[in-house]
Amino acid sequence: QYKFRDLTIEELKDFSKTYPNFTFSMNTYTFKDGSQKDLLNFSGTVPVKYGNSYNIPVRLWILDSHPFAPPICFLKPTASMGIAVGKHVDARGRIYLPYLQSWSHPKSTLTGLIKEMIAKFEEELPLYSLSSSDAARQSELLSYIAKITEGETDMKSRSKTGSRNEGCFNKITVVGAGDLGIACVLAVAAKDIADKVVLLDLSEGAAKGGTMDLEIFAVPNVEISKDFSASADSKVVVLTMNSLGNAQTYLDVIQSNVDLFRGIIPAVSHYSQNAVLLVASHPVEVMTFVSWKLSSFPKSRVIGVGANLDSERFRYILTSLLKAEVLAKDAWVIGEQGEDKVPSWTSCNVAANQTEAMAARNSREKVANRAMEVLKGKGQRSWSVGLSVADLVDSILKDKRKVHSVSTLAKGCCNINSEVFLSLPCVLGTSGVIEMVRLEEDPLVQEKLQSSAGSIHDLQQQLKL
């Protein structure tokens, strides 16, 4: 069943008018993890001029989350054709194009995809003619290629995949193979949290995406893929991608990120419908809100990394540097990432009288200010954020019911009436946010949270979702 049936049918009608030689059918496609789905697919030839004119046979599989996810594309060579492995084609005939990697509805279309396919094939022809002797040797290889293009994997590959997935309960996916994405994968692998980690590399080329070294040194239980289907049935999906467009203003930068998410969130949400989405992209409060809206997940299963790292550092500074263990126990950094974050507490030791209570509050405030000054000097490198992400993933997968300061929907807290995400102390488990921990009532803290909520809401109102 196609989730966006009407949109898919409308686009396929337009495509058929432009390329009437393509024929459509429904067949079973087998994904890398061994799962199968009946998918619409179409086959035909694309005209390519490379000195002479050639008709390149291709087959496109339309995923059930189309048009929000790109199709899976293969060459479909005949017995007299050899595959020219290159920048856009692998040895199996799988086609990789920048258009597929940056797919974003409604900007991306099947017609536009074929146009880019033609342009790239005219730069580097993907097939070549075999001699009669080569054609004979090609027959066995071609049967393998045919299975791939029919959506079937060979038995050896399937048995290997099956052995890796057997007993695999805790699977997570990290989307984005930049420095932060790779840092998250390495941190999760180092803590041995998940049975399997999938790194979705949406960049053009493995080397550019930074995944080459992971492949070279073969980190255990880590799979690198460009297919959204590889993320299927993940318990947690970590979102680390940020657009690197040529935006001129801060609003343009965020809108570019929103456009990027629009092509990703529906796809990963479709393949992992019960996952917790953990957002590490910037600005985390806004992008967590965007992820919540695009996924249609309940608010409890969409969270941002928020001030988890700052909170852990804050308590460490209080305990180890300032020797204020009692204060550190219930101390949190909350609110908005950046300069507007504020320290707060989830409980208060009630003093014998009002004078002692005021003195205790003033003393605590002085220590907290010193700790926050120290905290300002600590940058957030990719590896440190990766460790924080691994900490959160650990609490979710193992249902630890541990309290973390994470970005969550703040509506209803501290008299905030708008749909904004702010970092607040929350109990985390397998279903995401189980409950929000009550903060100590502090008028100054509440005022700062309301101010952050107001500015974030104003910014969100200017975005095109």
C-alpha positions in Angstrom: 0.0 0.0 0.0 1.4 3.3 -1.0 1.3 5.9 1.7 0.9 8.8 -0.7 -1.0 7.1 -3.4 -2.6 10.1 -5.1 0.6 12.0 -5.3 2.4 8.9 -6.7 -0.3 8.2 -9.4 -0.3 11.9 -10.5 3.5 11.9 -10.9 3.5 8.6 -12.8 0.9 9.9 -15.2 3.1 12.9 -16.0 6.1 10.7 -16.4 4.3 8.3 -18.8 3.5 11.3 -21.1 7.1 12.2 -21.3 8.6 8.7 -21.5 5.8 6.5 -23.1 8.3 3.7 -23.8 8.5 2.7 -20.1 6.4 -0.3 -19.0 5.0 -0.6 -15.5 4.5 -3.7 -13.3 4.2 -4.8 -9.6 6.9 -7.1 -8.3 8.4 -8.2 -5.0 11.6 -6.3 -4.1 14.0 -7.8 -1.5 15.9 -5.3 0.6 19.4 -5.8 2.0 18.1 -6.9 5.4 16.1 -9.7 3.7 12.7 -8.0 4.1 10.4 -8.0 1.1 7.7 -5.7 -0.3 5.5 -5.6 -3.4 6.6 -2.4 -5.2 5.7 -0.6 -8.4 8.5 -0.6 -10.9 9.0 0.4 -14.5 11.6 -0.4 -17.1 12.6 1.3 -20.3 15.5 2.9 -22.1 17.0 6.4 -21.8 18.5 8.0 -24.9 22.2 8.9 -24.5 24.6 10.6 -26.9 28.2 9.5 -26.4 29.7 10.0 -29.8 26.9 7.8 -31.2 23.4 7.5 -29.9 22.7 4.7 -27.3 19.6 3.5 -25.6 20.5 2.6 -22.0 18.1 0.1 -20.4 17.2 0.9 -16.8 14.7 -0.2 -14.1 13.3 2.0 -11.4 11.6 0.8 -8.2 9.1 3.2 -6.6 9.2 2.9 -2.8 5.9 3.0 -0.9 6.9 6.3 0.7 7.2 8.0 -2.7 7.4 10.9 -3.6 9.1 11.7 -0.3 11.7 9.0 -0.8 13.7 8.5 -4.0 13.3 5.5 -6.3 15.9 2.6 -6.3 17.5 2.6 -9.7 19.4 -0.1 -11.6 20.9 -0.7 -15.1 19.2 -3.6 -16.9 22.0 -4.8 -19.3 21.5 -7.4 -22.0 23.8 -10.4 -22.5 25.9 -8.4 -24.9 26.5 -5.5 -22.5 29.0 -5.0 -19.7 28.7 -2.6 -16.8 31.3 0.2 -16.7 31.7 0.7 -13.0 32.2 4.4 -12.3 31.3 7.3 -10.2 27.5 6.8 -10.7 27.3 3.0 -11.2 28.5 0.1 -9.1 29.4 -3.5 -10.1 25.8 -4.7 -9.5 24.4 -2.0 -11.9 23.0 0.1 -9.0 22.7 3.7 -10.1 23.8 6.5 -7.7 23.2 10.2 -8.7 23.4 13.5 -6.8 19.7 13.9 -7.7 18.8 10.8 -5.7 20.9 11.8 -2.8 19.4 15.2 -2.5 15.8 14.1 -3.3 13.2 16.4 -1.9 9.5 16.6 -2.7 8.1 18.5 -4.6 11.3 19.8 -6.1 12.5 16.3 -7.1 10.5 14.4 -9.8 10.9 11.2 -11.8 11.2 13.2 -15.0 13.9 15.4 -13.5 15.7 12.2 -12.3 15.8 10.8 -15.9 17.1 14.1 -17.2 20.0 14.0 -14.8 20.5 10.3 -15.5 20.9 11.1 -19.2 23.3 14.0 -18.4 25.5 11.9 -16.2 25.5 8.9 -18.6 26.6 11.3 -21.4 29.6 12.2 -19.3 30.5 8.6 -18.5 28.7 5.8 -20.4 27.6 3.1 -17.9 27.5 0.2 -20.4 29.8 -1.1 -23.1 29.5 -3.8 -25.8 31.1 -7.2 -25.1 33.0 -9.3 -27.5 31.5 -12.8 -28.2 33.9 -14.5 -25.8 33.3 -11.9 -23.2 29.6 -12.3 -23.6 29.9 -16.0 -22.9 31.8 -15.3 -19.7 29.2 -12.6 -18.9 26.2 -14.9 -18.9 26.7 -16.2 -15.3 27.4 -12.7 -14.0 24.3 -11.4 -15.9 22.1 -13.9 -14.1 23.3 -12.4 -10.8 22.7 -8.8 -12.1 19.2 -9.9 -13.2 18.4 -11.1 -9.7 19.5 -7.8 -8.3 17.4 -5.8 -10.8 14.4 -8.1 -10.0 14.8 -7.2 -6.4 16.4 -10.4 -5.3 19.7 -10.9 -3.5 21.9 -13.9 -4.0 21.8 -16.7 -1.5 25.3 -16.1 -0.2 24.5 -12.4 0.5 21.2 -13.2 2.1 22.7 -15.8 4.4 25.3 -13.3 5.5 22.8 -10.6 6.2 20.6 -13.1 8.0 23.4 -14.1 10.3 24.1 -10.5 11.2 20.4 -9.7 11.9 19.6 -12.9 13.7 18.9 -11.9 17.3 19.4 -8.2 16.5 17.1 -6.4 18.8 18.7 -3.0 19.3 19.2 -1.4 15.9 19.8 2.3 15.5 20.3 4.5 12.5 22.4 7.6 12.2 21.4 9.8 9.3 24.2 12.0 8.0 27.9 10.9 7.4 29.5 14.2 8.3 31.9 14.5 11.3 29.0 14.5 13.8 27.3 11.5 12.3 30.6 9.5 12.3 31.3 10.6 15.9 27.9 9.3 16.9 28.5 5.9 15.2 31.9 5.6 16.9 30.6 6.6 20.3 27.7 4.1 20.1 30.1 1.4 18.9 32.6 2.1 21.7 29.9 1.8 24.4 28.6 -1.4 22.7 25.0 -0.1 23.1 23.4 -1.4 19.9 23.4 -4.8 18.1 23.5 -3.0 14.8 24.2 0.6 13.7 23.3 1.8 10.2 25.0 5.0 8.9 22.9 6.6 6.2 25.3 8.4 4.0 23.3 10.9 1.9 26.4 12.7 0.5 27.8 12.2 -3.0 30.5 9.6 -2.9 31.8 7.7 0.1 35.0 9.6 0.5 33.2 13.0 0.5 30.8 11.7 3.1 33.6 10.6 5.4 32.7 7.0 5.4 35.7 5.6 3.6 37.7 5.0 6.8 34.8 3.3 8.5 34.7 0.9 5.5 38.5 0.4 5.5 38.8 -0.5 9.2 35.5 -2.4 9.3 33.9 -1.2 12.6 31.9 -4.2 14.0 28.1 -4.2 13.5 28.2 -1.0 11.5 26.6 -0.9 8.1 27.0 2.0 5.7 24.2 2.6 3.2 22.6 5.1 0.9 19.2 3.4 1.0 16.6 4.6 3.5 15.3 1.0 3.5 18.4 0.0 5.4 17.1 1.9 8.4 14.0 -0.3 8.7 12.8 -1.2 12.2 15.4 1.0 14.0 14.7 1.6 17.7 16.3 5.1 17.5 17.0 7.3 14.5 19.7 9.9 15.2 19.5 12.9 12.8 22.8 14.7 12.4 22.6 16.3 8.9 22.9 20.0 8.2 22.5 21.7 4.9 25.6 23.3 3.4 23.8 25.5 1.0 24.8 29.1 0.0 22.3 30.7 2.3 22.8 34.4 3.1 20.9 34.9 6.3 20.3 32.8 9.5 16.7 32.3 8.4 17.9 31.1 5.0 20.2 28.6 6.7 17.4 27.2 8.8 15.0 27.1 5.8 17.6 25.1 3.9 17.8 22.6 6.8 14.0 22.4 6.8 14.0 21.6 3.0 16.6 18.9 3.6 14.6 17.4 6.4 11.4 17.4 4.2 13.1 14.8 2.0 14.4 12.7 4.9 12.0 12.6 7.8 9.0 11.0 6.0 11.2 8.3 4.7 12.9 7.3 7.9 9.6 7.6 9.8 8.0 5.3 7.3 10.6 2.6 7.7 10.8 2.8 11.5 7.3 3.8 12.6 8.0 3.0 16.2 11.4 4.6 16.5 12.4 7.5 18.8 13.7 10.4 16.7 16.8 12.0 18.3 17.7 15.3 16.7 21.3 16.6 16.8 21.1 19.0 13.8 21.2 22.8 14.3 19.4 24.7 15.6 18.3 21.8 17.7 15.1 23.3 19.1 13.7 24.3 15.7 14.8 21.1 13.9 13.3 19.0 16.6 10.0 20.9 16.1 10.3 20.3 12.3 11.0 16.6 12.8 7.9 16.3 15.0 5.7 18.0 12.4 7.1 16.1 9.4 7.0 12.7 11.1 3.6 13.0 12.8 5.1 11.0 15.7 3.8 11.6 19.2 5.7 14.3 21.0 7.2 11.7 23.4 9.1 10.1 20.5 10.7 13.2 19.0 13.4 14.7 21.2 16.5 16.8 20.6 19.9 16.4 22.2 19.2 19.7 23.9 21.4 20.6 26.9 22.3 17.0 27.8 26.0 17.6 27.3 25.9 21.0 29.1 24.1 19.4 32.0 26.5 16.6 32.4 29.4 19.0 32.2 27.7 21.4 34.7 27.2 18.7 37.3 30.8 17.5 36.8 32.1 21.1 37.3 30.0 21.5 40.5 31.2 18.2 41.9 34.8 17.9 40.8 36.0 21.5 40.5 33.8 23.4 42.9 33.3 20.6 45.4 29.6 21.2 45.6 28.3 17.6 45.5 25.0 18.5 47.2 24.2 21.1 44.6 25.2 18.9 41.7 22.7 16.2 42.5 19.6 18.0 41.1 21.3 20.6 38.9 20.4 21.0 35.2 21.1 23.3 32.3 17.8 23.9 30.5 16.2 26.1 27.9 17.8 27.0 24.6 21.2 25.9 23.3 23.7 28.7 23.2 24.0 31.9 25.2 20.4 31.7 26.5 20.7 28.4 28.4 20.1 28.7 32.2 21.0 26.6 35.3 18.1 25.2 37.3 17.2 22.6 39.9 14.5 20.0 40.1 14.3 20.1 43.9 15.0 22.4 46.7 16.2 21.7 50.2 13.7 23.6 52.4 15.5 25.7 55.0 14.3 26.2 58.6 13.2 29.7 57.9 12.9 32.3 55.2 16.2 34.0 56.1 18.1 30.7 55.8 16.3 29.8 52.6 17.4 33.2 51.0 21.0 32.7 52.2 21.1 29.2 50.7 19.7 30.4 47.4 22.2 33.3 47.2 25.1 30.9 47.9 23.8 28.4 45.4 23.5 31.2 42.8 27.1 32.2 43.3 28.4 28.7 42.8 26.2 28.2 39.8 27.4 31.4 38.2 31.0 30.2 38.7 30.2 26.8 37.1 28.5 28.5 34.1 31.5 30.6 33.5 33.7 27.5 33.4 31.2 25.9 31.2 31.4 28.7 28.7 35.0 27.8 27.9 34.0 24.3 26.9 33.2 24.0 23.2 31.0 21.4 21.7 33.2 19.3 19.3 31.7 16.6 17.2 33.2 13.8 19.3 31.8 15.4 22.6 28.3 15.7 21.1 28.7 12.1 19.8 29.4 10.9 23.4 26.3 12.8 24.6 24.2 11.2 21.8 25.5 7.7 22.9 24.5 8.5 26.5 20.9 9.3 25.4 20.7 6.3 23.1 21.9 4.1 25.9 19.1 5.3 28.2 16.5 4.8 25.5 17.5 1.4 24.3 18.1 0.0 27.8 14.9 1.6 29.2 17.0 3.1 32.0 14.4 5.7 33.2 17.3 8.1 33.7 16.7 11.8 33.8 18.3 13.9 30.9 18.0 17.5 29.9 16.7 17.1 26.3 14.7 19.2 23.9 11.0 18.3 24.3 7.7 20.0 23.6 7.5 22.7 26.3 3.9 23.8 25.7 2.2 23.9 29.1 5.4 24.3 31.1 6.3 27.6 32.7 3.2 29.3 31.2 4.5 28.6 27.7 1.5 28.4 25.3 3.2 27.9 21.9 4.5 24.7 20.3 8.2 25.0 20.8 10.9 22.6 22.0 13.1 23.5 24.9 15.6 21.5 26.9 14.0 20.3 30.1 14.7 17.4 32.5 12.9 14.4 31.3 12.8 10.7 32.2 13.9 8.6 29.1 13.0 5.1 28.2 12.2 2.9 25.2 9.2 5.0 24.3 11.2 8.3 24.5 10.1 10.9 27.1 8.2 9.0 29.8 7.6 12.1 32.0 8.9 15.6 32.5 10.5 16.3 35.9 9.1 19.2 37.8 11.4 22.2 38.1 11.9 24.3 41.1 9.8 27.4 40.8 12.1 30.3 40.0 10.6 33.4 38.5 13.9 34.4 36.8 14.3 31.0 35.2 10.7 31.0 34.0 11.1 34.4 32.5 14.2 33.3 30.5 12.4 30.1 29.3 9.4 32.2 28.2 11.7 34.6 26.4 13.4 31.7 24.5 10.1 30.2 23.7 8.9 33.5 22.2 11.9 34.0 20.0 11.9 30.4 18.8 8.2 30.6 18.0 8.6 33.8 16.0 11.4 32.1 14.0 9.3 29.0 13.3 6.4 31.2 12.1 8.7 32.4 9.3 9.6 28.9 8.0 7.9 27.1 5.2 7.1 23.6 6.3 
